[in-house]
């Protein structure tokens, strides 16, 4: 798991390695990027290098062996399980309180004690304020790594105390290298992975998932083109409650590509025919309105909002954008 064989994000990796080599480390790092872009993997490798004591993991010392086995006592993942709050979707204040208390227990084996917080942008303000207290006066040995999709969900006071890195989607060639290295194959249509190594892992590990994604996109395009009504589409989404967060993420990517197409930018070829057809029906403003509706639904559900109400509000907002465009066309 060393940085040496990591594919993509060269600039971020280089800066993290330089920080280790020079000893000029931040007490808090924030890695921002879409789900599946590689945030967790970079965080693990950075933590492994810190605990190893070298710019990259040697893979041979006791620390590296424990890291590779997932059993290093000085690397702690912070989620709701540490506070017995597994049923809560947003990161609970109790989980942050656990971090605050545990951070003042000195490392067991290494110079550093490292905390990784996935989905940290799902923290409510009270939890962020609790985290702020440890960010303001952390122990010298403590390093906190926050992983998020959107840093704008953080309080400015939290952001100001973090070194922020934005992870961008991989190029098609990098995705090809990743697939070849991990799965021994070079997929034909690389754009279907949207620059996300996580999607390569999903789809090459389970071909059925790719078919499910295509079906979900087909349901969306049917609704936006007027072939399907709000009730059957709502029923479809509600019947996939467990997969809905990923489906909404796919919808946001699809509508983002629609906006790019309408702006004259190049997009992936995977759903180009559908996007070209919708491009005759929608303009950029309405497409952005639909994107906002999907995004708001995703946020609402992450905060335990009612599923039926959240989905209905999203679809009604999308219909308003469709009707707005239709009315403009008649003028």
URKA-V654194 format. One record per backbone hydrogen bond with DSSP energy under -1.0 kcal/mol. CO is the residue of the C=O (numbers start at 1). NH is the residue of the N-H. E is the energy in kcal/mol with one decimal. If there is no record, write none. Layout:
((CO & NH & E) (CO & NH & E))
This chain:
((3 & 6 & -2.2) (9 & 13 & -2.5) (10 & 14 & -2.6) (11 & 15 & -1.9) (12 & 16 & -2.2) (13 & 17 & -2.4) (14 & 18 & -2.3) (15 & 19 & -2.0) (16 & 20 & -1.8) (17 & 21 & -2.5) (18 & 22 & -2.6) (19 & 23 & -1.3) (23 & 25 & -1.6) (27 & 144 & -2.6) (28 & 163 & -2.5) (29 & 146 & -3.4) (30 & 165 & -3.0) (31 & 148 & -2.5) (32 & 167 & -3.8) (34 & 37 & -1.9) (36 & 198 & -3.1) (38 & 42 & -2.2) (39 & 43 & -2.4) (40 & 44 & -2.4) (41 & 45 & -2.1) (42 & 46 & -2.7) (43 & 47 & -2.5) (44 & 48 & -2.6) (45 & 49 & -2.2) (46 & 50 & -2.3) (47 & 51 & -2.5) (48 & 52 & -2.0) (49 & 53 & -2.0) (49 & 54 & -1.2) (61 & 65 & -2.2) (62 & 66 & -2.0) (63 & 67 & -2.2) (64 & 68 & -2.9) (65 & 69 & -1.4) (66 & 71 & -3.0) (67 & 70 & -1.2) (72 & 75 & -1.3) (74 & 114 & -3.1) (76 & 116 & -2.2) (79 & 82 & -1.4) (80 & 83 & -1.1) (80 & 85 & -3.0) (81 & 84 & -1.1) (85 & 88 & -2.0) (92 & 96 & -1.3) (93 & 97 & -2.2) (94 & 98 & -2.0) (95 & 99 & -1.8) (96 & 100 & -2.6) (97 & 101 & -2.2) (98 & 102 & -3.0) (99 & 103 & -2.6) (102 & 105 & -2.1) (113 & 143 & -2.4) (114 & 76 & -2.9) (115 & 145 & -3.4) (116 & 78 & -2.9) (117 & 147 & -2.6) (119 & 122 & -1.9) (120 & 123 & -1.5) (124 & 128 & -2.2) (125 & 129 & -2.7) (126 & 130 & -1.8) (127 & 131 & -2.2) (128 & 132 & -2.3) (129 & 133 & -1.0) (131 & 135 & -1.9) (132 & 136 & -2.0) (133 & 137 & -1.2) (139 & 142 & -1.7) (141 & 113 & -2.8) (143 & 115 & -2.6) (144 & 29 & -2.8) (145 & 117 & -2.9) (146 & 31 & -3.0) (147 & 120 & -2.6) (148 & 33 & -1.9) (150 & 153 & -1.4) (151 & 154 & -1.9) (155 & 159 & -2.1) (156 & 160 & -2.3) (158 & 161 & -1.3) (159 & 162 & -1.9) (163 & 30 & -2.7) (165 & 32 & -3.0) (171 & 175 & -2.3) (172 & 176 & -2.3) (173 & 177 & -2.4) (174 & 178 & -2.4) (175 & 179 & -2.6) (176 & 180 & -2.5) (177 & 181 & -2.5) (178 & 182 & -2.5) (179 & 183 & -2.7) (180 & 184 & -1.2) (190 & 193 & -1.7) (191 & 194 & -1.7) (193 & 196 & -2.3) (195 & 170 & -2.8) (196 & 199 & -1.1) (196 & 200 & -1.3) (197 & 201 & -2.2) (198 & 202 & -2.0) (199 & 203 & -3.0) (200 & 204 & -2.5) (202 & 206 & -1.2) (206 & 209 & -1.4) (207 & 211 & -1.2) (208 & 212 & -1.9) (209 & 213 & -2.2) (210 & 214 & -2.2) (211 & 215 & -2.1) (212 & 216 & -2.3) (213 & 217 & -2.5) (214 & 218 & -2.1) (215 & 219 & -2.0) (216 & 220 & -1.8) (217 & 221 & -2.8) (218 & 222 & -2.1) (219 & 223 & -1.8) (220 & 224 & -2.7) (221 & 225 & -1.9) (222 & 227 & -1.9) (222 & 228 & -1.6) (223 & 226 & -1.1) (229 & 233 & -1.6) (230 & 234 & -2.3) (231 & 235 & -2.7) (232 & 236 & -2.0) (233 & 237 & -2.3) (234 & 238 & -2.6) (235 & 239 & -1.8) (237 & 240 & -1.2) (243 & 247 & -2.1) (244 & 248 & -2.8) (245 & 249 & -1.7) (246 & 250 & -2.1) (247 & 251 & -2.3) (248 & 252 & -2.3) (249 & 253 & -1.9) (250 & 254 & -2.3) (251 & 255 & -2.7) (252 & 256 & -2.3) (253 & 257 & -2.2) (254 & 258 & -1.8) (255 & 259 & -2.4) (256 & 260 & -2.3) (257 & 261 & -2.6) (258 & 262 & -2.4) (259 & 263 & -1.4) (260 & 265 & -3.0) (261 & 264 & -1.4) (271 & 275 & -2.2) (272 & 276 & -2.8) (273 & 277 & -1.8) (274 & 278 & -2.3) (275 & 279 & -2.0) (277 & 280 & -1.1) (278 & 281 & -1.4) (278 & 282 & -2.1) (283 & 287 & -2.2) (284 & 288 & -2.7) (285 & 289 & -1.7) (286 & 290 & -2.0) (287 & 291 & -2.3) (288 & 292 & -2.5) (289 & 293 & -1.8) (290 & 294 & -2.2) (291 & 295 & -2.7) (292 & 296 & -2.6) (293 & 297 & -1.9) (294 & 298 & -2.2) (295 & 299 & -2.3) (296 & 300 & -2.8) (297 & 301 & -2.4) (298 & 302 & -1.7) (300 & 305 & -2.2) (301 & 304 & -1.7) (306 & 310 & -2.4) (307 & 311 & -2.6) (308 & 312 & -2.4) (309 & 313 & -2.6) (310 & 314 & -1.9) (311 & 315 & -2.4) (312 & 316 & -2.6) (313 & 317 & -2.2) (314 & 318 & -2.1) (315 & 319 & -2.3) (316 & 320 & -2.0) (317 & 321 & -1.7) (318 & 322 & -2.2) (319 & 323 & -3.0) (320 & 324 & -2.4) (321 & 325 & -2.0) (322 & 326 & -2.1) (323 & 327 & -2.9) (324 & 328 & -2.0) (325 & 329 & -1.8))
